[in-house]
Amino acid sequence: QVQLVESGGGLVQAGGSLRLSCAASGRIFGINAMGWYRQAPGKQRDLVATITDGDTTTYADSVKGRFTISRDAAKNTVYLQMNSLKPEDTAVYYCNAHIQYSTFWRARDFWGQGTQVTVSS
């Protein structure tokens, strides 16, 4: 089965940096896009950044200029470099990937387990 494994979360002071990683493994025939979402307590899960197989990127307005998404296609891995972190960035961050996992069934979204990012003031 396809699995997304995240790493890099933790506790950091405001103004600091973290880099999240997410590696997809399993029966993968292709990945159309990967991205990061986050969910703070009492709030909806919101898009943070996405990157396509053509390396087109999108960002939430709240993170533009501070976060950078990138990928290593050979490793089926996506990264999120987070700089100038703010307390309001505190959330559980989830990796997402749109993956062709079968030669027959159409591609679908897969999700990681989530990793906690806490930014102290």
The first five atom37 places (N, CA, C, CB, O) and aatype in JSON, in Angstrom:
{
  "aatype": [5, 19, 5, 10, 19, 6, 15, 7, 7, 7, 10, 19, 5, 0, 7, 7, 15, 10, 1, 10, 15, 4, 0, 0, 15, 7, 1, 9, 13, 7, 9, 2, 0, 12, 7, 17, 18, 1, 5, 0, 14, 7, 11, 5, 1, 3, 10, 19, 0, 16, 9, 16, 3, 7, 3, 16, 16, 16, 18, 0, 3, 15, 19, 11, 7, 1, 13, 16, 9, 15, 1, 3, 0, 0, 11, 2, 16, 19, 18, 10, 5, 12, 2, 15, 10, 11, 14, 6, 3, 16, 0, 19, 18, 18, 4, 2, 0, 8, 9, 5, 18, 15, 16, 13, 17, 1, 0, 1, 3, 13, 17, 7, 5, 7, 16, 5, 19, 16, 19, 15, 15],
  "atom_mask": [
    [1, 1, 1, 1, 1],
    [1, 1, 1, 1, 1],
    [1, 1, 1, 1, 1],
    [1, 1, 1, 1, 1],
    [1, 1, 1, 1, 1],
    [1, 1, 1, 1, 1],
    [1, 1, 1, 1, 1],
    [1, 1, 1, 0, 1],
    [1, 1, 1, 0, 1],
    [1, 1, 1, 0, 1],
    [1, 1, 1, 1, 1],
    [1, 1, 1, 1, 1],
    [1, 1, 1, 1, 1],
    [1, 1, 1, 1, 1],
    [1, 1, 1, 0, 1],
    [1, 1, 1, 0, 1],
    [1, 1, 1, 1, 1],
    [1, 1, 1, 1, 1],
    [1, 1, 1, 1, 1],
    [1, 1, 1, 1, 1],
    [1, 1, 1, 1, 1],
    [1, 1, 1, 1, 1],
    [1, 1, 1, 1, 1],
    [1, 1, 1, 1, 1],
    [1, 1, 1, 1, 1],
    [1, 1, 1, 0, 1],
    [1, 1, 1, 1, 1],
    [1, 1, 1, 1, 1],
    [1, 1, 1, 1, 1],
    [1, 1, 1, 0, 1],
    [1, 1, 1, 1, 1],
    [1, 1, 1, 1, 1],
    [1, 1, 1, 1, 1],
    [1, 1, 1, 1, 1],
    [1, 1, 1, 0, 1],
    [1, 1, 1, 1, 1],
    [1, 1, 1, 1, 1],
    [1, 1, 1, 1, 1],
    [1, 1, 1, 1, 1],
    [1, 1, 1, 1, 1],
    [1, 1, 1, 1, 1],
    [1, 1, 1, 0, 1],
    [1, 1, 1, 1, 1],
    [1, 1, 1, 1, 1],
    [1, 1, 1, 1, 1],
    [1, 1, 1, 1, 1],
    [1, 1, 1, 1, 1],
    [1, 1, 1, 1, 1],
    [1, 1, 1, 1, 1],
    [1, 1, 1, 1, 1],
    [1, 1, 1, 1, 1],
    [1, 1, 1, 1, 1],
    [1, 1, 1, 1, 1],
    [1, 1, 1, 0, 1],
    [1, 1, 1, 1, 1],
    [1, 1, 1, 1, 1],
    [1, 1, 1, 1, 1],
    [1, 1, 1, 1, 1],
    [1, 1, 1, 1, 1],
    [1, 1, 1, 1, 1],
    [1, 1, 1, 1, 1],
    [1, 1, 1, 1, 1],
    [1, 1, 1, 1, 1],
    [1, 1, 1, 1, 1],
    [1, 1, 1, 0, 1],
    [1, 1, 1, 1, 1],
    [1, 1, 1, 1, 1],
    [1, 1, 1, 1, 1],
    [1, 1, 1, 1, 1],
    [1, 1, 1, 1, 1],
    [1, 1, 1, 1, 1],
    [1, 1, 1, 1, 1],
    [1, 1, 1, 1, 1],
    [1, 1, 1, 1, 1],
    [1, 1, 1, 1, 1],
    [1, 1, 1, 1, 1],
    [1, 1, 1, 1, 1],
    [1, 1, 1, 1, 1],
    [1, 1, 1, 1, 1],
    [1, 1, 1, 1, 1],
    [1, 1, 1, 1, 1],
    [1, 1, 1, 1, 1],
    [1, 1, 1, 1, 1],
    [1, 1, 1, 1, 1],
    [1, 1, 1, 1, 1],
    [1, 1, 1, 1, 1],
    [1, 1, 1, 1, 1],
    [1, 1, 1, 1, 1],
    [1, 1, 1, 1, 1],
    [1, 1, 1, 1, 1],
    [1, 1, 1, 1, 1],
    [1, 1, 1, 1, 1],
    [1, 1, 1, 1, 1],
    [1, 1, 1, 1, 1],
    [1, 1, 1, 1, 1],
    [1, 1, 1, 1, 1],
    [1, 1, 1, 1, 1],
    [1, 1, 1, 1, 1],
    [1, 1, 1, 1, 1],
    [1, 1, 1, 1, 1],
    [1, 1, 1, 1, 1],
    [1, 1, 1, 1, 1],
    [1, 1, 1, 1, 1],
    [1, 1, 1, 1, 1],
    [1, 1, 1, 1, 1],
    [1, 1, 1, 1, 1],
    [1, 1, 1, 1, 1],
    [1, 1, 1, 1, 1],
    [1, 1, 1, 1, 1],
    [1, 1, 1, 1, 1],
    [1, 1, 1, 1, 1],
    [1, 1, 1, 0, 1],
    [1, 1, 1, 1, 1],
    [1, 1, 1, 0, 1],
    [1, 1, 1, 1, 1],
    [1, 1, 1, 1, 1],
    [1, 1, 1, 1, 1],
    [1, 1, 1, 1, 1],
    [1, 1, 1, 1, 1],
    [1, 1, 1, 1, 1],
    [1, 1, 1, 1, 1]
  ],
  "atom_positions": [
    [[0.83, -1.19, 0.0], [0.0, 0.0, 0.0], [0.87, 1.25, 0.0], [-0.94, 0.0, 1.21], [2.04, 1.21, 0.39]],
    [[0.3, 2.35, -0.44], [0.99, 3.62, -0.43], [1.0, 4.18, 0.98], [0.33, 4.62, -1.39], [0.0, 4.11, 1.7]],
    [[2.13, 4.73, 1.37], [2.27, 5.33, 2.68], [3.05, 6.63, 2.56], [2.97, 4.36, 3.65], [4.03, 6.71, 1.82]],
    [[2.61, 7.65, 3.29], [3.32, 8.91, 3.37], [3.88, 9.06, 4.78], [2.39, 10.11, 3.01], [3.13, 8.99, 5.76]],
    [[5.18, 9.25, 4.87], [5.85, 9.36, 6.15], [6.44, 10.75, 6.28], [6.95, 8.28, 6.3], [7.25, 11.18, 5.46]],
    [[6.03, 11.46, 7.33], [6.46, 12.83, 7.56], [7.51, 12.9, 8.65], [5.27, 13.71, 7.92], [7.57, 12.04, 9.53]],
    [[8.33, 13.93, 8.58], [9.33, 14.17, 9.6], [9.69, 15.65, 9.61], [10.59, 13.3, 9.36], [9.4, 16.38, 8.66]],
    [[10.31, 16.09, 10.69], [10.81, 17.45, 10.78], [10.04, 18.39, 11.67], [0.0, 0.0, 0.0], [10.48, 19.51, 11.91]],
    [[8.88, 17.96, 12.16], [8.12, 18.81, 13.05], [8.78, 18.95, 14.4], [0.0, 0.0, 0.0], [9.71, 18.21, 14.73]],
    [[8.3, 19.9, 15.18], [8.85, 20.11, 16.5], [8.5, 21.45, 17.07], [0.0, 0.0, 0.0], [7.57, 22.11, 16.61]],
    [[9.25, 21.84, 18.07], [9.04, 23.1, 18.78], [10.13, 24.08, 18.39], [9.03, 22.88, 20.31], [11.32, 23.75, 18.39]],
    [[9.72, 25.29, 18.06], [10.67, 26.32, 17.66], [10.18, 27.67, 18.16], [10.87, 26.33, 16.12], [8.98, 27.89, 18.3]],
    [[11.11, 28.57, 18.43], [10.75, 29.92, 18.84], [10.32, 30.76, 17.64], [11.91, 30.58, 19.56], [10.73, 30.51, 16.51]],
    [[9.5, 31.77, 17.91], [9.09, 32.68, 16.86], [10.31, 33.27, 16.16], [8.21, 33.8, 17.43], [11.29, 33.66, 16.8]],
    [[10.23, 33.33, 14.83], [11.35, 33.8, 14.03], [12.28, 32.7, 13.58], [0.0, 0.0, 0.0], [13.14, 32.93, 12.73]],
    [[12.12, 31.52, 14.12], [12.96, 30.4, 13.76], [12.5, 29.68, 12.51], [0.0, 0.0, 0.0], [11.56, 30.12, 11.84]],
    [[13.17, 28.57, 12.22], [12.9, 27.82, 11.0], [12.77, 26.34, 11.28], [13.99, 28.05, 9.97], [13.35, 25.82, 12.23]],
    [[12.0, 25.67, 10.44], [11.88, 24.22, 10.43], [11.76, 23.77, 8.98], [10.67, 23.75, 11.28], [11.29, 24.51, 8.12]],
    [[12.19, 22.54, 8.72], [11.98, 21.94, 7.42], [11.26, 20.62, 7.58], [13.32, 21.75, 6.67], [11.76, 19.71, 8.25]],
    [[10.1, 20.52, 6.98], [9.32, 19.3, 6.99], [9.63, 18.47, 5.75], [7.82, 19.62, 7.07], [9.86, 19.01, 4.67]],
    [[9.63, 17.16, 5.93], [9.84, 16.24, 4.82], [8.71, 15.23, 4.8], [11.2, 15.54, 4.94], [8.16, 14.88, 5.84]],
    [[8.37, 14.77, 3.62], [7.35, 13.75, 3.45], [7.76, 12.85, 2.3], [5.95, 14.38, 3.2], [7.89, 13.3, 1.16]],
    [[7.94, 11.58, 2.59], [8.34, 10.6, 1.58], [7.21, 9.62, 1.33], [9.61, 9.86, 2.02], [6.66, 9.04, 2.26]],
    [[6.86, 9.45, 0.08], [5.85, 8.49, -0.32], [6.51, 7.17, -0.71], [4.99, 9.03, -1.48], [7.54, 7.16, -1.39]],
    [[5.93, 6.08, -0.28], [6.46, 4.77, -0.61], [5.32, 3.81, -0.9], [7.35, 4.24, 0.54], [4.15, 4.09, -0.61]],
    [[5.67, 2.67, -1.47], [4.68, 1.68, -1.81], [4.54, 1.51, -3.3], [0.0, 0.0, 0.0], [5.45, 1.81, -4.07]],
    [[3.39, 1.02, -3.7], [3.13, 0.8, -5.13], [2.73, 2.13, -5.76], [2.01, -0.29, -5.34], [1.56, 2.53, -5.71]],
    [[3.7, 2.79, -6.35], [3.5, 4.12, -6.93], [3.92, 4.1, -8.39], [4.31, 5.19, -6.15], [5.05, 3.76, -8.73]],
    [[2.99, 4.45, -9.24], [3.27, 4.54, -10.66], [3.5, 5.98, -11.12], [2.12, 3.93, -11.45], [4.07, 6.21, -12.18]],
    [[3.07, 6.93, -10.32], [3.28, 8.32, -10.62], [2.64, 9.21, -9.57], [0.0, 0.0, 0.0], [1.64, 8.83, -8.95]],
    [[3.21, 10.38, -9.37], [2.67, 11.36, -8.44], [2.4, 12.65, -9.21], [3.63, 11.6, -7.24], [3.33, 13.26, -9.75]],
    [[1.15, 13.05, -9.26], [0.77, 14.23, -10.02], [1.06, 15.52, -9.26], [-0.69, 14.16, -10.38], [1.43, 16.53, -9.86]],
    [[0.88, 15.48, -7.95], [1.09, 16.66, -7.14], [1.28, 16.25, -5.69], [-0.08, 17.65, -7.28], [0.8, 15.2, -5.27]],
    [[1.97, 17.09, -4.94], [2.13, 16.89, -3.51], [1.92, 18.23, -2.83], [3.52, 16.29, -3.17], [2.07, 19.29, -3.45]],
    [[1.57, 18.18, -1.56], [1.34, 19.43, -0.87], [1.31, 19.27, 0.63], [0.0, 0.0, 0.0], [1.41, 18.16, 1.17]],
    [[1.17, 20.4, 1.28], [1.08, 20.46, 2.73], [-0.18, 21.2, 3.14], [2.31, 21.14, 3.33], [-0.53, 22.22, 2.55]],
    [[-0.85, 20.67, 4.14], [-2.01, 21.29, 4.75], [-1.76, 21.38, 6.25], [-3.31, 20.49, 4.43], [-0.91, 20.67, 6.79]],
    [[-2.51, 22.25, 6.92], [-2.35, 22.35, 8.36], [-3.7, 22.58, 9.02], [-1.39, 23.47, 8.72], [-4.63, 23.11, 8.42]],
    [[-3.77, 22.16, 10.27], [-5.0, 22.3, 11.03], [-4.66, 22.66, 12.47], [-5.83, 21.0, 10.97], [-3.99, 21.91, 13.17]],
    [[-5.12, 23.82, 12.88], [-4.96, 24.27, 14.26], [-6.2, 23.87, 15.05], [-4.73, 25.8, 14.32], [-7.26, 23.65, 14.47]],
    [[-6.08, 23.77, 16.37], [-7.24, 23.4, 17.19], [-8.43, 24.3, 16.95], [-6.87, 23.43, 18.66], [-8.32, 25.53, 16.98]],
    [[-9.58, 23.69, 16.71], [-10.8, 24.44, 16.49], [-10.94, 25.07, 15.12], [0.0, 0.0, 0.0], [-11.89, 25.81, 14.89]],
    [[-10.02, 24.78, 14.21], [-10.06, 25.36, 12.88], [-10.1, 24.27, 11.81], [-8.85, 26.27, 12.66], [-9.82, 23.11, 12.08]],
    [[-10.47, 24.67, 10.61], [-10.49, 23.76, 9.48], [-9.08, 23.46, 9.0], [-11.32, 24.33, 8.35], [-8.14, 24.19, 9.27]],
    [[-8.97, 22.36, 8.27], [-7.71, 22.02, 7.64], [-7.56, 22.87, 6.39], [-7.63, 20.5, 7.31], [-8.4, 22.83, 5.49]],
    [[-6.49, 23.64, 6.32], [-6.28, 24.59, 5.24], [-5.04, 24.24, 4.44], [-6.16, 25.99, 5.79], [-4.08, 23.68, 4.95]],
    [[-5.09, 24.59, 3.17], [-3.94, 24.41, 2.29], [-2.82, 25.36, 2.68], [-4.34, 24.64, 0.83], [-3.06, 26.53, 2.97]],
    [[-1.61, 24.84, 2.7], [-0.43, 25.65, 2.95], [0.33, 25.88, 1.66], [0.48, 24.97, 3.98], [0.61, 27.03, 1.3]],
    [[0.66, 24.81, 0.96], [1.41, 24.92, -0.29], [1.27, 23.63, -1.08], [2.9, 25.22, -0.02], [1.09, 22.56, -0.5]],
    [[1.35, 23.74, -2.4], [1.31, 22.57, -3.27], [2.36, 22.71, -4.35], [-0.09, 22.39, -3.89], [2.81, 23.81, -4.67]],
    [[2.74, 21.57, -4.91], [3.67, 21.54, -6.03], [3.27, 20.41, -6.96], [5.14, 21.38, -5.54], [2.99, 19.3, -6.51]],
    [[3.24, 20.69, -8.25], [2.83, 19.71, -9.23], [4.03, 18.96, -9.78], [2.06, 20.37, -10.36], [5.18, 19.27, -9.47]],
    [[3.73, 17.95, -10.62], [4.82, 17.21, -11.25], [5.58, 18.07, -12.25], [4.28, 15.96, -11.93], [6.67, 17.7, -12.68]],
    [[5.01, 19.2, -12.63], [5.71, 20.17, -13.46], [6.37, 21.28, -12.66], [0.0, 0.0, 0.0], [6.87, 22.24, -13.24]],
    [[6.37, 21.15, -11.34], [7.02, 22.08, -10.41], [6.32, 23.43, -10.35], [8.46, 22.27, -10.8], [6.94, 24.44, -10.01]],
    [[5.04, 23.46, -10.68], [4.24, 24.64, -10.44], [3.84, 24.67, -8.96], [2.99, 24.67, -11.36], [3.36, 23.67, -8.43]],
    [[4.03, 25.8, -8.31], [3.76, 25.91, -6.88], [2.64, 26.88, -6.59], [5.02, 26.33, -6.13], [2.41, 27.84, -7.34]],
    [[1.95, 26.63, -5.49], [0.95, 27.55, -4.97], [1.15, 27.66, -3.47], [-0.5, 27.07, -5.31], [1.63, 26.73, -2.82]],
    [[0.78, 28.82, -2.92], [0.94, 29.07, -1.49], [-0.28, 29.78, -0.94], [2.2, 29.9, -1.23], [-0.91, 30.58, -1.63]],
    [[-0.58, 29.48, 0.3], [-1.57, 30.28, 1.01], [-1.0, 31.68, 1.23], [-1.95, 29.62, 2.36], [0.21, 31.85, 1.42]],
    [[-1.86, 32.68, 1.2], [-1.4, 34.05, 1.38], [-0.65, 34.24, 2.69], [-2.57, 35.01, 1.31], [0.28, 35.04, 2.78]],
    [[-1.06, 33.52, 3.71], [-0.48, 33.69, 5.03], [0.97, 33.22, 5.13], [-1.31, 32.95, 6.02], [1.67, 33.57, 6.08]],
    [[1.43, 32.43, 4.16], [2.79, 31.89, 4.24], [3.68, 32.36, 3.09], [2.75, 30.4, 4.26], [4.86, 32.03, 3.07]],
    [[3.13, 33.1, 2.15], [3.93, 33.58, 1.03], [5.11, 34.42, 1.5], [3.07, 34.39, 0.06], [4.97, 35.28, 2.36]],
    [[6.26, 34.14, 0.93], [7.47, 34.85, 1.31], [8.19, 34.25, 2.49], [0.0, 0.0, 0.0], [9.34, 34.62, 2.76]],
    [[7.55, 33.34, 3.2], [8.16, 32.71, 4.37], [8.4, 31.22, 4.18], [7.3, 32.94, 5.58], [9.4, 30.69, 4.66]],
    [[7.48, 30.56, 3.5], [7.57, 29.11, 3.29], [7.94, 28.82, 1.84], [6.24, 28.41, 3.65], [7.58, 29.57, 0.93]],
    [[8.66, 27.74, 1.63], [9.02, 27.29, 0.29], [8.79, 25.79, 0.18], [10.48, 27.64, -0.03], [9.3, 25.02, 0.98]],
    [[8.02, 25.39, -0.83], [7.79, 23.98, -1.07], [8.68, 23.53, -2.22], [6.29, 23.72, -1.39], [8.89, 24.26, -3.19]],
    [[9.2, 22.32, -2.12], [10.03, 21.75, -3.16], [9.85, 20.25, -3.17], [11.52, 22.14, -2.96], [9.23, 19.69, -2.26]],
    [[10.39, 19.6, -4.17], [10.25, 18.16, -4.24], [11.49, 17.52, -4.85], [9.02, 17.78, -5.03], [12.25, 18.17, -5.57]],
    [[11.66, 16.25, -4.56], [12.68, 15.42, -5.18], [11.92, 14.26, -5.82], [13.77, 14.92, -4.13], [11.57, 13.3, -5.14]],
    [[11.68, 14.37, -7.11], [10.86, 13.38, -7.79], [11.46, 11.98, -7.71], [10.68, 13.78, -9.24], [10.73, 11.0, -7.59]],
    [[12.79, 11.88, -7.79], [13.44, 10.58, -7.75], [13.21, 9.87, -6.42], [14.91, 10.74, -8.01], [13.23, 8.65, -6.36]],
    [[13.0, 10.64, -5.36], [12.78, 10.08, -4.03], [11.33, 10.09, -3.6], [13.6, 10.82, -3.03], [11.01, 9.69, -2.49]],
    [[10.44, 10.56, -4.48], [9.02, 10.7, -4.14], [8.83, 11.47, -2.83], [8.35, 9.33, -4.03], [8.04, 11.09, -1.98]],
    [[9.58, 12.54, -2.71], [9.62, 13.29, -1.47], [9.31, 14.76, -1.7], [10.99, 13.13, -0.81], [9.76, 15.35, -2.69]],
    [[8.55, 15.34, -0.79], [8.24, 16.76, -0.82], [8.74, 17.39, 0.47], [6.72, 17.01, -1.0], [8.73, 16.76, 1.52]],
    [[9.19, 18.64, 0.38], [9.72, 19.36, 1.51], [8.97, 20.67, 1.7], [11.22, 19.62, 1.33], [8.42, 21.23, 0.75]],
    [[8.95, 21.13, 2.92], [8.41, 22.45, 3.22], [9.4, 23.16, 4.12], [7.01, 22.36, 3.89], [9.53, 22.84, 5.3]],
    [[10.09, 24.13, 3.56], [11.01, 24.96, 4.33], [10.21, 26.11, 4.92], [12.19, 25.48, 3.46], [9.62, 26.9, 4.19]],
    [[10.2, 26.21, 6.24], [9.42, 27.21, 6.93], [10.37, 28.16, 7.66], [8.43, 26.56, 7.92], [11.09, 27.75, 8.57]],
    [[10.38, 29.4, 7.25], [11.21, 30.43, 7.85], [10.35, 31.5, 8.49], [12.14, 31.04, 6.8], [9.15, 31.61, 8.21]],
    [[10.96, 32.29, 9.35], [10.27, 33.38, 10.02], [8.95, 32.92, 10.63], [10.01, 34.53, 9.04], [7.91, 33.54, 10.45]],
    [[9.02, 31.83, 11.35], [7.82, 31.23, 11.9], [7.16, 32.13, 12.94], [8.14, 29.88, 12.52], [7.82, 32.84, 13.69]],
    [[5.84, 32.08, 12.95], [5.02, 32.87, 13.85], [4.19, 31.94, 14.72], [4.11, 33.84, 13.07], [3.92, 30.8, 14.33]],
    [[3.77, 32.4, 15.9], [2.91, 31.56, 16.74], [1.66, 31.07, 16.02], [2.51, 32.32, 17.97], [1.2, 29.96, 16.28]],
    [[1.11, 31.87, 15.13], [-0.08, 31.46, 14.4], [0.18, 30.36, 13.39], [-0.68, 32.64, 13.71], [-0.77, 29.82, 12.81]],
    [[1.44, 30.01, 13.16], [1.76, 28.86, 12.33], [1.62, 27.54, 13.09], [3.17, 28.99, 11.79], [1.69, 26.47, 12.49]],
    [[1.41, 27.62, 14.38], [1.26, 26.41, 15.19], [0.07, 25.6, 14.71], [1.11, 26.78, 16.67], [-1.05, 26.11, 14.64]],
    [[0.31, 24.34, 14.39], [-0.74, 23.47, 13.86], [-0.17, 22.08, 13.65], [-1.32, 24.04, 12.54], [1.04, 21.86, 13.75]],
    [[-1.06, 21.15, 13.36], [-0.64, 19.86, 12.85], [-0.54, 19.99, 11.34], [-1.64, 18.72, 13.27], [-1.49, 20.39, 10.68]],
    [[0.6, 19.64, 10.81], [0.85, 19.74, 9.38], [0.72, 18.36, 8.74], [2.23, 20.34, 9.09], [1.3, 17.39, 9.21]],
    [[-0.06, 18.29, 7.67], [-0.33, 17.04, 6.98], [0.22, 17.06, 5.56], [-1.83, 16.77, 6.96], [0.05, 18.04, 4.83]],
    [[0.87, 16.0, 5.2], [1.35, 15.82, 3.83], [0.25, 15.21, 2.99], [2.62, 14.94, 3.81], [-0.49, 14.33, 3.45]],
    [[0.14, 15.66, 1.76], [-0.86, 15.15, 0.83], [-0.19, 14.87, -0.51], [-2.02, 16.15, 0.65], [0.71, 15.6, -0.93]],
    [[-0.63, 13.8, -1.17], [-0.11, 13.49, -2.49], [-1.2, 12.89, -3.35], [1.09, 12.53, -2.4], [-1.97, 12.05, -2.89]],
    [[-1.26, 13.32, -4.59], [-2.19, 12.76, -5.57], [-1.41, 11.73, -6.38], [-2.82, 13.87, -6.49], [-0.54, 12.08, -7.17]],
    [[-1.73, 10.45, -6.17], [-0.87, 9.37, -6.61], [-1.61, 8.4, -7.52], [-0.3, 8.63, -5.42], [-2.73, 7.97, -7.22]],
    [[-0.96, 8.05, -8.62], [-1.41, 6.94, -9.45], [-0.82, 5.68, -8.84], [-0.97, 7.13, -10.96], [0.38, 5.43, -8.95]],
    [[-1.65, 4.89, -8.2], [-1.21, 3.74, -7.43], [-1.56, 2.41, -8.09], [-1.81, 3.79, -6.06], [-1.2, 1.35, -7.59]],
    [[-2.25, 2.46, -9.2], [-2.68, 1.26, -9.91], [-2.63, 1.52, -11.41], [-4.1, 0.84, -9.48], [-2.78, 2.66, -11.86]],
    [[-2.41, 0.47, -12.16], [-2.46, 0.6, -13.62], [-3.9, 0.66, -14.13], [-1.73, -0.55, -14.28], [-4.13, 0.95, -15.3]],
    [[-4.85, 0.37, -13.25], [-6.25, 0.32, -13.64], [-7.07, 1.45, -13.03], [-6.84, -1.01, -13.27], [-7.76, 2.18, -13.74]],
    [[-7.0, 1.6, -11.69], [-7.81, 2.59, -11.01], [-7.21, 3.98, -11.16], [-7.96, 2.23, -9.53], [-5.99, 4.13, -11.27]],
    [[-8.05, 4.99, -11.15], [-7.58, 6.36, -11.32], [-6.85, 6.85, -10.07], [-8.76, 7.29, -11.64], [-7.04, 6.32, -8.97]],
    [[-6.02, 7.85, -10.25], [-5.25, 8.41, -9.15], [-6.16, 8.98, -8.07], [-4.3, 9.48, -9.67], [-7.27, 9.42, -8.35]],
    [[-5.66, 8.97, -6.84], [-6.41, 9.49, -5.73], [-5.46, 10.15, -4.73], [-7.22, 8.39, -5.05], [-4.24, 10.01, -4.83]],
    [[-6.05, 10.87, -3.77], [-5.27, 11.54, -2.72], [-4.91, 10.57, -1.61], [-6.05, 12.72, -2.16], [-5.71, 9.71, -1.21]],
    [[-3.69, 10.73, -1.11], [-3.23, 10.03, 0.08], [-2.76, 11.07, 1.09], [-2.1, 9.01, -0.25], [-2.3, 12.16, 0.71]],
    [[-2.86, 10.73, 2.36], [-2.52, 11.65, 3.44], [-1.52, 11.03, 4.4], [-3.77, 12.08, 4.18], [-1.56, 9.83, 4.67]],
    [[-0.64, 11.86, 4.92], [0.24, 11.44, 5.99], [-0.48, 11.49, 7.32], [0.0, 0.0, 0.0], [-1.64, 11.9, 7.41]],
    [[0.21, 11.08, 8.36], [-0.39, 11.0, 9.68], [-0.45, 12.34, 10.4], [0.37, 10.02, 10.52], [-1.16, 12.48, 11.39]],
    [[0.29, 13.31, 9.92], [0.36, 14.62, 10.53], [1.55, 14.73, 11.47], [0.0, 0.0, 0.0], [1.92, 13.77, 12.14]],
    [[2.14, 15.91, 11.51], [3.24, 16.18, 12.42], [3.03, 17.54, 13.08], [4.6, 16.14, 11.67], [2.66, 18.51, 12.42]],
    [[3.26, 17.6, 14.38], [2.98, 18.8, 15.14], [4.1, 19.82, 14.97], [2.81, 18.46, 16.61], [5.28, 19.5, 15.11]],
    [[3.71, 21.05, 14.65], [4.62, 22.18, 14.63], [4.13, 23.19, 15.66], [4.71, 22.82, 13.21], [2.99, 23.66, 15.57]],
    [[4.96, 23.51, 16.61], [4.6, 24.45, 17.66], [5.6, 25.6, 17.66], [4.55, 23.76, 19.04], [6.81, 25.38, 17.76]],
    [[5.09, 26.81, 17.54], [5.92, 28.01, 17.53], [5.62, 28.81, 18.78], [5.68, 28.86, 16.24], [4.49, 29.27, 18.98]],
    [[6.6, 28.97, 19.62], [6.43, 29.7, 20.87], [6.74, 31.17, 20.67], [7.31, 29.1, 21.96], [7.54, 31.54, 19.81]],
    [[6.1, 32.01, 21.48], [6.32, 33.44, 21.42], [7.33, 33.91, 22.44], [5.03, 34.18, 21.61], [7.63, 35.11, 22.51]]
  ]
}
